[in-house]
Amino acid sequence: MQTLMVQGTTSDAGKSTLVAGLCRALANRQFNTAPFKPQNMALNSAVAAIGESDEVGEIGRAQALQAIAAKVPAQVDFNPILLKPNSDTGAQVIVHGKAINNMEAVAYQDYKKVAMNAVLDSYQRLSEQFQYLLVEGAGSPAEINLRAGDIANMGFAEAVDCPVIIIADIDKGGVFAHLVGTLALLSPTEQARVKGFVINRFRGDISLLQSGLDWLEQETGKPVLGVLPYLHDLALDAEDALALANVNDAQIEQINIAVLLVPHISNHTDFDSLRLNPSVNLHYVRVGQAIPACDLIILPGSKNVIGDYQFLAAQGWVEQIKQHLRYGGKVLGICGGLQMLGHKICDPGGIESSVAEQTTLGLADFVTELTEEKALVQVAAELLLESELLESEVLENKLAAESIVIHGYEIHCGISQGSAMAQPFARYRNQQGQLIHDGFISSDGQVIGTYLHGLFDKPAPTQAILHWVKPQSAAPALDLDLHREQELERLAAVCEQHLDIDRLLDITREFYRHGNE
């Protein structure tokens, strides 16, 4: 297996996107390719397979997207260490897909030796399966305070002896300083490992940049392997960055949806298909803002559900949610958002916070207890919205003819129990064949709670839920999977046009033929 690592001068320089584009470009060239990120810090995760067993675990959302780009099934070895922050100084540590503990940042520094062993184990397993591995670094390799025990950037590259390219974002400004400065802060052996640069998000006349590119190559002795254009409307699953603006300005009657942006929001990609849907006006409500007049309020997933509920209450959103319901609006809670809809959340074991019990919205009769064991499962769940709630003849006939299936997943700590669960939102059978009921629908049909992420990814359930929100609307639904495929092919075409991929392959081939000479 040949390995190429993409590192960046900064966070959000474009590492994830470049790896995804290269994964698809190489897959299209018939390379047996896989993505890899040794250590990821993100609240946006996905469910992936553990080896050849039926067991599943968590990986970063970006690596799940890159697996789709590479046309291979996602597996936990693609992201062996995942850190999910639950405070400013602490995070849940997930190793090979399974949560092992909550750690403060200082304690994690001591744990890195163990984490590196897990990373190298995954790398070894992948080396036996794939022809080419595209590795994504984290943040910047020039973070001096994090160099000791590094497993995410040059520490990993040196451990496995692989070549590196560095990407920088010209749209931020100072791109030449970023690249030259990053290179200068590396050790001599690390500098030799860098085989070229990629400049990202360029807009304008490339001829005006050429003198700078010539200077950069002369100054560093490293080639510029490509200049990627600014792709204004590229819409792919984001690792961390939250797209706050709608991408459409359709002149049609829209369904107005408000998502409450809590500090530890998780799996915000749940709302990508809504953001891209021309019939939906999606608005993220941020700190200090009032909830606008809307048809639906969504309480999203959370990695610190008690802390995020306290934030929600401090913003005055509790009374605004109840007022919204009094005026006939709808409310949807997903995962942690579901837990906030009940009477209280109990955390006696300190799973997510130091608060043992928190009174919550009380919009449905149930309580939640956070548990040490995390639910991780991919499901095909039958939607149980009653036809009279949908008030749509078309959907009523569809429901009568065939069930609407949500292809989603669960990632949560906690069990919710109470009379509200007697009217579930969805149902599915687990691997043992047991029938599992998910979430609830309130008796008045105004409030829904579900543990299922990905419920808007497919057109049929999305359309059913949008009709529940606003029955008189003729809202179409976006096929997110199809849209993602189109965007990945577009990204691969841009990489083929603006990167010297043949030279990149030659550089990697030569590295493995002659070593880092």
Helices and strands as residue ranges (DSSP letters): E 2-8, H 15-28, E 33-36, E 39-41, E 45-49, E 56-60, H 61-70, G 76-78, E 81-85, E 90-95, E 98-104, H 105-127, E 132-136, G 144-146, H 154-160, E 164-169, G 170-172, H 175-184, H 188-193, E 194-202, G 206-208, H 210-220, E 224-229, E 255-260, E 265-266, G 268-271, H 272-275, E 280-285, E 296-299, E 301-302, H 305-314, H 317-326, E 330-334, H 336-341, E 344-346, E 357-359, E 367-383, H 387-390, H 393-401, E 405-417, G 419-422, E 426-429, E 435-438, E 440-441, E 447-450, H 459-469, H 480-498, H 501-514
